[in-house]
Amino acid sequence: MNTLFEEPTFVPKIIDKSVVKSGLEFDAALIDAHIVASKLPLVEEAREKVGSIIIDPVTYFVQFEESRLKPSFQLLPYSSVDKVQQLYSDPTYRLNSFVIPTVNFQYEHNSSMVIAPYLCSDDINSTVFSTNLTLLGETITHLQGRTEKKPLFAPICIGSHILADTKLVNFVVDCYKDDSIYDKIDGYFILVNDLDDRQASTDILLGLAHLVYQLSREKKVIVNKLGGFGEILNIIGSNAFVSSPAAGETFSMKQLQTKSQDIRGRNHKLWTYVPELFDYINEIELAADRINYHCDCPACTNTLGLDTLASQRKVHFLYKRMESIASLKGKPRDEKIKVMIKKLEAGVAQAQIYVAKFGSDLKTNHMIRWKTVLEASLAWNYEEDDEELGKLLDALD
């Protein structure tokens, strides 16, 4: 029985020593397979500090030459797959070169769960979408022959635009709750292309929330590469959401086709996560003559002895994220929703005061949209959803 994520939480992605240095206790941390294969001391330190390690096989790297040819990815046993078209058409090649090596790697490196190999596509009518379902089925069959059992998570990688269409969302749910696979998996690992939770429309956010809600009825759901909206999803139905410390909150297939030196991330020296506003705020706005932001967490007071400002900001983010998660622990779902709605309302009101007083350039639309999603979720009902899903699928047929 999989006892991980009994209480909804945040799962940090290990990319540097921020998680280890924070001293915080995490139920689990996620590490990309190519980082594990590099055998960095960082990985071993993380294993000592974090109870459960989840390995994302990042098998979709094989689709993009710039990603597949990275030296660290080339250390993986399935990096030799350079003919993606053959994965679509050759079952023997797919099993021996992709499925088995992917599963073996996660077992050999003691991942707490198995994530089936997966590819990425924006289009649910594509060969990629159907191949992912085939890969999942083949992974299930392969795992039946193993003595040691690990929880199996079905990866779902879709484009953000799909989430705005209720019928398409329900189609995805139906595919991944099919009788042929449903009783053989323990949960879902969701990755959405081009979803920025602070910029996404209400329709897209509602679609993601409803996707998570429907899948979470009897299974565990992890959403990868997501920002503060992950806290909203944890209330609605997910068991965990993943991002790097104060970064890695969006997934883009376009970036996978770009040389790493051309990708620019957040400058942690210039931006600080402010949980009251559910956003990152720059130094100008936080200065003493404006917002005058103060935080007494161990990172900001530097009782941890962190050697750089960027490191302090990342660990500050981890403390604030986990404080927010802890504040909702043990509360009933409806109470969690009401508490979070009040937090969002307070954030909007505070931002408006700063804007009026200082002319600050603070964003509030994301909090307003997130509140709308939470309010809508109060009326969601599994039984009614099942009936509605049946009607929609009949319409699609």
C-alpha positions as CSV (number, residue, x, y, z in Angstrom):
1,M,0.0,0.0,0.0
2,N,1.4,3.4,-1.0
3,T,1.5,5.6,2.2
4,L,3.2,8.5,0.6
5,F,1.3,11.8,0.4
6,E,-1.4,11.0,2.9
7,E,-1.6,14.8,3.4
8,P,-1.4,17.2,0.4
9,T,2.1,18.8,0.2
10,F,4.8,20.5,-1.8
11,V,7.6,18.4,-3.4
12,P,10.8,20.4,-4.1
13,K,12.8,19.5,-7.2
14,I,16.5,19.0,-6.4
15,I,18.6,21.2,-8.6
16,D,21.1,22.5,-6.0
17,K,21.8,22.4,-2.2
18,S,18.9,24.7,-1.2
19,V,16.6,21.8,-0.1
20,V,19.4,20.1,1.9
21,K,20.6,23.4,3.5
22,S,17.1,24.5,4.5
23,G,16.9,21.9,7.2
24,L,13.2,21.5,6.4
25,E,11.5,18.1,6.5
26,F,10.0,17.1,3.2
27,D,7.8,14.0,2.6
28,A,9.6,13.6,-0.8
29,A,11.8,15.4,-3.3
30,L,12.0,14.9,-7.0
31,I,15.2,14.5,-9.0
32,D,15.4,14.3,-12.8
33,A,16.9,11.0,-14.0
34,H,19.9,12.6,-15.8
35,I,20.9,14.4,-12.5
36,V,20.7,11.0,-10.7
37,A,22.8,9.4,-13.5
38,S,25.5,12.1,-13.0
39,K,26.2,10.7,-9.5
40,L,26.6,14.1,-8.0
41,P,27.3,14.4,-4.3
42,L,24.2,16.6,-4.2
43,V,22.0,13.5,-5.0
44,E,23.5,11.5,-2.1
45,E,23.1,14.4,0.3
46,A,19.5,14.6,-0.7
47,R,18.9,10.9,-0.1
48,E,20.2,11.3,3.4
49,K,18.0,14.3,4.2
50,V,14.8,13.4,2.4
51,G,12.7,10.4,3.2
52,S,11.5,9.5,-0.3
53,I,13.1,10.3,-3.6
54,I,11.0,10.4,-6.8
55,I,12.9,10.1,-10.0
56,D,11.3,11.7,-13.1
57,P,12.7,9.7,-16.0
58,V,12.3,12.8,-18.3
59,T,12.0,10.3,-21.2
60,Y,10.5,13.1,-23.4
61,F,14.1,14.4,-23.8
62,V,14.5,11.8,-26.6
63,Q,12.1,13.9,-28.8
64,F,14.3,16.9,-28.8
65,E,17.9,16.7,-30.1
66,E,19.2,19.6,-28.0
67,S,18.0,17.8,-24.8
68,R,18.8,14.3,-25.9
69,L,22.4,15.1,-26.6
70,K,23.1,16.7,-23.3
71,P,26.1,14.8,-21.7
72,S,24.1,14.1,-18.5
73,F,21.1,12.6,-20.4
74,Q,23.5,10.5,-22.5
75,L,24.4,8.7,-19.2
76,L,20.9,7.2,-19.1
77,P,20.2,3.7,-20.6
78,Y,17.4,4.9,-22.8
79,S,19.3,7.8,-24.3
80,S,20.2,5.6,-27.2
81,V,16.6,6.1,-28.5
82,D,17.2,8.5,-31.3
83,K,14.4,7.3,-33.7
84,V,11.2,8.4,-32.0
85,Q,9.2,7.2,-35.0
86,Q,10.3,3.7,-34.3
87,L,8.8,4.0,-30.8
88,Y,5.4,4.6,-32.5
89,S,5.6,1.5,-34.7
90,D,7.9,-1.1,-33.3
91,P,6.6,-2.8,-30.0
92,T,9.8,-4.9,-29.5
93,Y,12.0,-1.8,-29.9
94,R,9.7,0.2,-27.6
95,L,9.8,-2.4,-24.9
96,N,13.5,-3.3,-24.9
97,S,14.9,0.1,-25.7
98,F,12.5,2.4,-23.8
99,V,10.1,0.7,-21.3
100,I,12.4,-1.8,-19.6
101,P,15.5,0.5,-19.3
102,T,13.3,3.3,-17.9
103,V,11.7,1.1,-15.3
104,N,15.0,-0.6,-14.4
105,F,16.7,2.8,-13.9
106,Q,14.1,3.9,-11.4
107,Y,14.3,0.5,-9.5
108,E,18.1,0.5,-9.5
109,H,18.3,4.0,-8.1
110,N,15.6,3.4,-5.4
111,S,12.9,5.7,-6.6
112,S,9.9,5.6,-4.3
113,M,7.6,5.1,-7.2
114,V,7.7,4.2,-10.9
115,I,6.7,6.8,-13.5
116,A,6.0,5.1,-16.8
117,P,8.1,6.4,-19.8
118,Y,6.3,9.2,-21.6
119,L,6.6,11.7,-24.4
120,C,5.1,15.2,-24.8
121,S,2.7,16.7,-27.2
122,D,0.2,19.5,-27.3
123,D,-2.3,17.6,-29.3
124,I,-4.4,14.8,-27.8
125,N,-5.2,13.6,-31.3
126,S,-1.6,13.0,-31.9
127,T,0.4,9.7,-32.2
128,V,2.3,10.8,-29.1
129,F,-0.9,10.8,-26.9
130,S,-1.9,7.3,-28.0
131,T,1.7,6.1,-27.7
132,N,1.8,7.3,-24.1
133,L,-1.2,5.1,-23.3
134,T,0.5,2.2,-25.1
135,L,3.7,2.8,-23.1
136,L,1.7,2.8,-19.9
137,G,0.0,-0.5,-20.8
138,E,3.4,-2.1,-21.6
139,T,4.9,-0.8,-18.3
140,I,2.0,-2.4,-16.4
141,T,2.6,-5.7,-18.2
142,H,6.3,-5.6,-17.5
143,L,5.9,-4.7,-13.8
144,Q,3.6,-7.7,-13.3
145,G,6.7,-9.9,-13.6
146,R,8.7,-8.1,-10.9
147,T,8.8,-9.4,-7.3
148,E,9.4,-6.0,-5.7
149,K,6.4,-3.9,-6.1
150,K,6.5,-0.1,-6.3
151,P,3.6,2.4,-6.8
152,L,3.1,3.0,-10.5
153,F,2.1,6.5,-11.6
154,A,0.7,7.2,-15.1
155,P,2.2,10.3,-16.7
156,I,-0.1,12.7,-18.4
157,C,1.6,15.3,-20.6
158,I,-0.8,17.7,-22.5
159,G,-1.0,21.2,-23.8
160,S,-2.5,24.0,-21.7
161,H,-5.0,24.9,-24.4
162,I,-6.7,21.6,-24.0
163,L,-7.7,22.5,-20.5
164,A,-10.0,25.3,-21.7
165,D,-12.3,22.7,-23.4
166,T,-14.4,20.7,-21.0
167,K,-15.0,17.9,-23.5
168,L,-11.3,17.5,-24.1
169,V,-10.5,17.4,-20.4
170,N,-13.2,14.8,-19.8
171,F,-11.8,12.8,-22.8
172,V,-8.3,12.8,-21.1
173,V,-9.9,11.7,-17.9
174,D,-11.8,8.9,-19.6
175,C,-8.6,7.6,-21.3
176,Y,-6.6,7.5,-18.1
177,K,-9.5,5.9,-16.1
178,D,-10.0,3.2,-18.6
179,D,-10.7,-0.2,-17.1
180,S,-7.7,-1.7,-18.8
181,I,-5.3,0.4,-16.7
182,Y,-7.2,2.0,-13.8
183,D,-6.9,-0.8,-11.2
184,K,-3.3,-1.3,-12.0
185,I,-2.0,2.2,-11.3
186,D,-1.6,4.1,-8.0
187,G,-1.7,7.6,-9.3
188,Y,-1.1,10.2,-12.0
189,F,1.9,12.5,-12.7
190,I,0.7,15.5,-14.6
191,L,2.8,17.9,-16.8
192,V,1.2,20.7,-18.8
193,N,3.0,22.5,-21.6
194,D,3.0,26.3,-21.6
195,L,1.1,26.8,-18.4
196,D,2.1,29.8,-16.4
197,D,-0.3,29.7,-13.4
198,R,0.0,33.5,-12.8
199,Q,-0.8,34.3,-16.4
200,A,-3.2,31.5,-17.4
201,S,-6.9,32.3,-18.0
202,T,-9.6,31.3,-15.6
203,D,-10.9,28.7,-18.1
204,I,-7.5,27.0,-18.3
205,L,-7.1,27.0,-14.5
206,L,-10.6,25.6,-14.1
207,G,-9.8,22.9,-16.6
208,L,-6.6,21.9,-14.8
209,A,-8.5,21.9,-11.4
210,H,-11.3,19.8,-12.8
211,L,-8.8,17.4,-14.4
212,V,-7.1,17.0,-11.0
213,Y,-10.3,16.7,-9.2
214,Q,-11.7,13.9,-11.4
215,L,-8.5,11.9,-11.3
216,S,-8.1,12.2,-7.6
217,R,-11.2,10.4,-6.6
218,E,-9.5,7.1,-5.9
219,K,-5.9,7.8,-7.0
220,K,-3.1,10.1,-6.0
221,V,-2.2,13.0,-8.2
222,I,1.1,14.9,-8.5
223,V,1.3,18.0,-10.7
224,N,4.9,18.8,-11.9
225,K,6.4,22.2,-12.6
226,L,3.7,24.4,-11.0
227,G,3.8,27.5,-8.9
228,G,1.5,28.8,-6.2
229,F,-1.6,27.5,-7.9
230,G,-0.4,24.1,-6.7
231,E,-1.6,25.1,-3.3
232,I,-5.0,25.6,-4.7
233,L,-4.9,22.2,-6.4
234,N,-3.8,20.6,-3.2
235,I,-7.0,21.8,-1.6
236,I,-9.2,20.7,-4.6
237,G,-7.7,17.2,-4.9
238,S,-4.1,16.8,-5.7
239,N,-1.7,15.1,-3.3
240,A,1.4,17.1,-4.3
241,F,2.8,19.7,-6.7
242,V,6.4,20.0,-7.8
243,S,8.8,22.9,-8.6
244,S,12.4,23.9,-8.1
245,P,13.1,26.3,-5.2
246,A,11.6,29.6,-6.4
247,A,11.9,28.5,-10.0
248,G,11.0,25.7,-12.5
249,E,7.3,26.5,-12.2
250,T,6.5,26.2,-15.9
251,F,7.2,23.6,-18.5
252,S,7.9,24.5,-22.2
253,M,8.6,22.1,-25.0
254,K,10.1,25.0,-26.9
255,Q,12.8,25.4,-24.3
256,L,13.7,21.7,-24.8
257,Q,14.7,22.6,-28.3
258,T,16.9,25.5,-27.2
259,K,20.5,25.4,-26.1
260,S,20.7,25.8,-22.3
261,Q,22.8,28.9,-22.4
262,D,20.0,30.7,-24.3
263,I,17.5,30.1,-21.5
264,R,17.1,32.7,-18.8
265,G,15.7,31.9,-15.4
266,R,14.7,34.1,-12.5
267,N,17.5,36.2,-11.0
268,H,17.2,35.3,-7.3
269,K,19.2,38.4,-6.3
270,L,16.5,40.6,-7.6
271,W,13.3,38.8,-6.7
272,T,11.8,37.6,-3.4
273,Y,8.8,35.4,-3.0
274,V,6.1,37.2,-0.9
275,P,3.5,34.6,0.2
276,E,0.9,37.2,1.1
277,L,0.8,38.2,-2.6
278,F,1.4,34.7,-4.0
279,D,4.1,36.2,-6.3
280,Y,7.7,37.2,-6.7
281,I,8.3,40.9,-6.0
282,N,11.4,42.9,-7.0
283,E,13.8,44.8,-4.8
284,I,12.5,48.2,-5.7
285,E,9.0,47.4,-4.5
286,L,10.2,45.7,-1.3
287,A,12.5,48.6,-0.3
288,A,12.0,50.4,3.0
289,D,10.4,53.5,1.4
290,R,7.8,51.3,-0.3
291,I,6.4,47.9,0.9
292,N,9.2,47.6,3.5
293,Y,9.0,43.8,3.4
294,H,10.5,41.9,6.3
295,C,10.8,38.2,7.0
296,D,12.2,36.5,10.1
297,C,12.5,33.0,8.6
298,P,15.9,31.3,9.1
299,A,16.9,32.1,5.6
300,C,16.2,35.8,5.8
301,T,17.9,36.1,9.3
302,N,20.6,33.8,7.9
303,T,20.8,31.7,11.0
304,L,21.5,28.9,8.5
305,G,24.8,30.5,7.4
306,L,23.9,30.6,3.7
307,D,26.7,32.0,1.7
308,T,24.9,33.9,-1.1
309,L,21.8,36.1,-1.4
310,A,20.4,33.9,-4.1
311,S,20.7,30.9,-1.8
312,Q,18.9,32.8,1.0
313,R,16.1,33.7,-1.4
314,K,15.6,30.1,-2.5
315,V,15.5,28.8,1.1
316,H,13.2,31.7,2.1
317,F,10.8,30.4,-0.6
318,L,10.9,26.9,0.8
319,Y,10.1,28.1,4.3
320,K,7.2,30.2,3.1
321,R,5.8,27.5,0.9
322,M,6.0,24.9,3.6
323,E,4.5,27.3,6.2
324,S,1.5,27.7,3.9
325,I,1.1,24.0,3.4
326,A,1.3,23.4,7.2
327,S,-1.3,26.0,7.9
328,L,-4.0,23.9,6.1
329,K,-2.9,20.5,7.5
330,G,-5.7,18.5,9.0
331,K,-8.5,20.8,8.0
332,P,-11.6,19.6,6.2
333,R,-11.7,20.4,2.5
334,D,-14.5,23.1,2.7
335,E,-12.6,24.8,5.6
336,K,-9.4,24.8,3.5
337,I,-11.2,26.4,0.7
338,K,-12.6,29.1,2.9
339,V,-9.3,29.8,4.6
340,M,-7.5,30.1,1.2
341,I,-10.2,32.3,-0.2
342,K,-9.6,34.7,2.7
343,K,-5.9,34.7,2.1
344,L,-6.4,35.5,-1.6
345,E,-8.8,38.3,-0.7
346,A,-6.4,39.7,1.8
347,G,-3.6,39.5,-0.8
348,V,-5.6,41.4,-3.4
349,A,-6.6,44.1,-0.8
350,Q,-3.0,44.5,0.4
351,A,-1.7,44.8,-3.2
352,Q,-4.3,47.4,-4.0
353,I,-3.2,49.5,-1.0
354,Y,0.4,49.4,-2.1
355,V,-0.6,50.4,-5.7
356,A,-2.6,53.3,-4.4
357,K,0.0,54.4,-1.9
358,F,3.2,53.9,-3.9
359,G,2.1,53.4,-7.5
360,S,3.5,49.9,-7.1
361,D,3.4,47.5,-10.1
362,L,1.9,44.6,-8.3
363,K,-0.2,41.9,-9.9
364,T,-3.6,40.8,-8.5
365,N,-5.3,39.1,-11.4
366,H,-3.8,35.7,-10.6
367,M,-5.2,35.8,-7.1
368,I,-8.6,36.8,-8.4
369,R,-8.6,34.0,-10.9
370,W,-7.4,31.4,-8.3
371,K,-10.2,32.5,-6.0
372,T,-12.8,32.0,-8.8
373,V,-11.5,28.4,-9.2
374,L,-11.8,27.7,-5.5
375,E,-15.3,29.1,-5.3
376,A,-16.3,27.0,-8.4
377,S,-14.8,23.8,-6.8
378,L,-17.2,24.1,-3.8
379,A,-20.0,22.9,-6.0
380,W,-18.1,20.0,-7.6
381,N,-19.5,16.5,-6.8
382,Y,-18.0,13.2,-7.9
383,E,-21.3,11.5,-8.5
384,E,-22.8,14.3,-10.6
385,D,-19.5,14.5,-12.5
386,D,-19.7,10.8,-13.4
387,E,-23.2,11.4,-14.8
388,E,-22.1,14.5,-16.7
389,L,-19.0,12.7,-18.0
390,G,-21.1,9.9,-19.4
391,K,-23.3,12.4,-21.3
392,L,-20.3,14.2,-22.7
393,L,-18.6,11.0,-23.9
394,D,-21.9,10.0,-25.5
395,A,-21.9,13.3,-27.3
396,L,-18.3,12.7,-28.4
397,D,-19.1,9.3,-29.7
